[in-house]
Amino acid sequence: SDLLSDVIANSKEGNLWITLQINQNIIAVAKLKDLAGIIIVNNREPDEDTLKKANEEHVPILCTNGMAFEVSGKLYELIST
């Protein structure tokens, strides 16, 4: 999801978050919900401050040029085999 409130309301501990958001708020939400990490899509990259905060909070961030739908599908394939 790309709505922070939706992630807060519906994510579960250990989930991966797929988003196109790159601001520092994603780190706070991931930490709050104890997510396994964040996958940033659409070839977007977080700024230096966001990366610094992610390192401080031990929140892994992965970036891809894929779209959220594609990434979701690939992850689904991995867990369903």
Secondary structure as a PSIPRED ss2 file (coil, helix, strand):
# PSIPRED VFORMAT (PSIPRED V4.0)

   1 S C   1.000  0.000  0.000
   2 D C   1.000  0.000  0.000
   3 L C   1.000  0.000  0.000
   4 L H   0.000  1.000  0.000
   5 S H   0.000  1.000  0.000
   6 D H   0.000  1.000  0.000
   7 V H   0.000  1.000  0.000
   8 I H   0.000  1.000  0.000
   9 A H   0.000  1.000  0.000
  10 N H   0.000  1.000  0.000
  11 S C   1.000  0.000  0.000
  12 K C   1.000  0.000  0.000
  13 E C   1.000  0.000  0.000
  14 G C   1.000  0.000  0.000
  15 N C   1.000  0.000  0.000
  16 L E   0.000  0.000  1.000
  17 W E   0.000  0.000  1.000
  18 I E   0.000  0.000  1.000
  19 T E   0.000  0.000  1.000
  20 L C   1.000  0.000  0.000
  21 Q C   1.000  0.000  0.000
  22 I C   1.000  0.000  0.000
  23 N C   1.000  0.000  0.000
  24 Q C   1.000  0.000  0.000
  25 N H   0.000  1.000  0.000
  26 I H   0.000  1.000  0.000
  27 I H   0.000  1.000  0.000
  28 A H   0.000  1.000  0.000
  29 V H   0.000  1.000  0.000
  30 A H   0.000  1.000  0.000
  31 K H   0.000  1.000  0.000
  32 L H   0.000  1.000  0.000
  33 K C   1.000  0.000  0.000
  34 D C   1.000  0.000  0.000
  35 L C   1.000  0.000  0.000
  36 A C   1.000  0.000  0.000
  37 G E   0.000  0.000  1.000
  38 I E   0.000  0.000  1.000
  39 I E   0.000  0.000  1.000
  40 I E   0.000  0.000  1.000
  41 V C   1.000  0.000  0.000
  42 N C   1.000  0.000  0.000
  43 N C   1.000  0.000  0.000
  44 R C   1.000  0.000  0.000
  45 E C   1.000  0.000  0.000
  46 P C   1.000  0.000  0.000
  47 D C   1.000  0.000  0.000
  48 E H   0.000  1.000  0.000
  49 D H   0.000  1.000  0.000
  50 T H   0.000  1.000  0.000
  51 L H   0.000  1.000  0.000
  52 K H   0.000  1.000  0.000
  53 K H   0.000  1.000  0.000
  54 A H   0.000  1.000  0.000
  55 N H   0.000  1.000  0.000
  56 E H   0.000  1.000  0.000
  57 E H   0.000  1.000  0.000
  58 H C   1.000  0.000  0.000
  59 V C   1.000  0.000  0.000
  60 P C   1.000  0.000  0.000
  61 I E   0.000  0.000  1.000
  62 L E   0.000  0.000  1.000
  63 C E   0.000  0.000  1.000
  64 T C   1.000  0.000  0.000
  65 N C   1.000  0.000  0.000
  66 G C   1.000  0.000  0.000
  67 M C   1.000  0.000  0.000
  68 A H   0.000  1.000  0.000
  69 F H   0.000  1.000  0.000
  70 E H   0.000  1.000  0.000
  71 V H   0.000  1.000  0.000
  72 S H   0.000  1.000  0.000
  73 G H   0.000  1.000  0.000
  74 K H   0.000  1.000  0.000
  75 L H   0.000  1.000  0.000
  76 Y H   0.000  1.000  0.000
  77 E H   0.000  1.000  0.000
  78 L H   0.000  1.000  0.000
  79 I H   0.000  1.000  0.000
  80 S H   0.000  1.000  0.000
  81 T C   1.000  0.000  0.000
